[in-house]
């Protein structure tokens, strides 16, 4: 049986074209993103190409599916195939796409809208976010960060946005009349970062200290009168200064550690970041630079396997605007490619 291929802006549109031509028994065999044909006005863009055929001789036509196409022949019905293809087209891996689709009752899969997928995904991601949120009102709680006894330490590779994230958190709380955090730059050698954090502290009138040694950090922490946010250098986990910092913090029972991760990196690099900082035992992860990606779908499995709750999303450089507290709904939205908005 001859295979037919159809191109359009989305899987749905391409599949509708296939069904209109081949009839109601049309089976979706595969989907992939391809460059637009040269005669289209959007040269250099991408579109979706689906491979379809009429149901009835699947065993014969499966051998004809090119190896560079997505093989989803084990799926049982066209509705399931269509949903899986839609998810894979936006960045989901096959295992996650199957998991989400099978979470939708079979009778509801045909013609299922995005909201149905979103509902299933929200349920799946609930264990991956910090529990300090109120899903009923949509207002994120600051219970974790407002702990009066807490020392909040931000770690991660260079350039992931630790300093900016700290400024956002502190400024957001001051703007809403909440906790007044003290800000500490734990590496006085990073002159630019220290001055940046000092400037933010001056603007929001928060106590500020820059320390150059572990002994200096211990003195500042001993004298603090409020919860503090500690900015650290972007050192590798096996760096001597970083190991000394971890040893110092391990002696305290009031420390919460946040691993800041650049969500714009490839999944393999993000996985390595989690592995490298595993010995630091982070309590939370903060995903930054969501404004630079289309979707968190490629990183979803990495975050799930890391088993560290997500506490915040960084969605840009603006302080304090581009910060979103993590909820199951927000994480599901980010995975589906929605633009996140901070709670009012």
C-alpha positions, 0 to 999 in steps of 0.5 A: 500500500502506498504511503502518503506524506503531508506537510503543514504548520502543525500535526493536526492540520497535516493529519486533517489533510490526510484524512480528507484525502484518504478517508476516515480509516486514515492511520498516522504512522509518523511525524517529524519537523522538516525545513519548509520547501524553498518555494514557500515565503518563509524560507528557512522556517520549519513545518511538520511532515506526517506519514499516513496510510489507510488502515487495513494492511499495517503489517505490510506498510510498516516496513515502508516507513523510512528509518528517519521517521518516528515509528509509532506503529505499536499504537492501537488507534488513530486518536492515540497516534495523533496525540502522541505525534502532536506531543513529539512534534513539540519536543516530548520524547516518545516514552513521556508522550505515551505516558501522557496519552495513556493517562487520557481515557480512550473514549476522550482521546479522539479530538482531545484538546490541549487542556485535556493533555495539560490536566494529565500533565499537571497531575504527573508533575505535581511531585516535582515542585516544592510543596509550598504553593496554594494551587486553589488560589494560584498564589504561591506561598513563600513559606520555604523562603520566609523561614526566619531561621534559614540560610538560603544558599544558591549554587550552580555553574557560571553564568546560570543567573544566580545573582540575578535570581537572588535579586529577584527573590529579595526585590519581590518580597520587599515589593509585596511587604514580605520578608526582608532578606539579607544579601551575602556575596560569598566570593569577594573575588568576583568584583562584578557580581559583588557590585551587582548584588550590592547595588540591588541591596542598596535599591531595596534597602537590604543588609549586604555583606561581601566575604572572602573566606569561610571564616568571614562567612561564618562571622556574618552568619553568626551576626545576622538578624534575618534570613539571608540569601547567599550568592556563591561563585560559579565553581566546579563541584570539585573546586577546593573553595567550593568543597570548603563552603559545603563543609561549612554549611554541612555543620549548620541545620538551618541551610537550604541549598538551591541549585540554579540550572540554565534551562536553555542548555541541552538535556545532556548538559543539564543532566551532567550539572545535576550529577556534578552537584549531587554531593551538594545535596540541593534542596531545590532546583531553580530553572532559569532562562526559560525565555530562551527556549520554546518548551521544557519538554526536552528537559522534563525527564532529566528533571524528573530523574534528578528528584529535586523539587523545582522552586522557581522559574527564571523567565528573563533578566528583569528584576523582580518581574521575571520570576515565577514560583513553581506550581504543578500548573506552571511546570506543566505550562512550561513543558507545553511551551506556554509563557509563564506569568508571575502571580499577582 
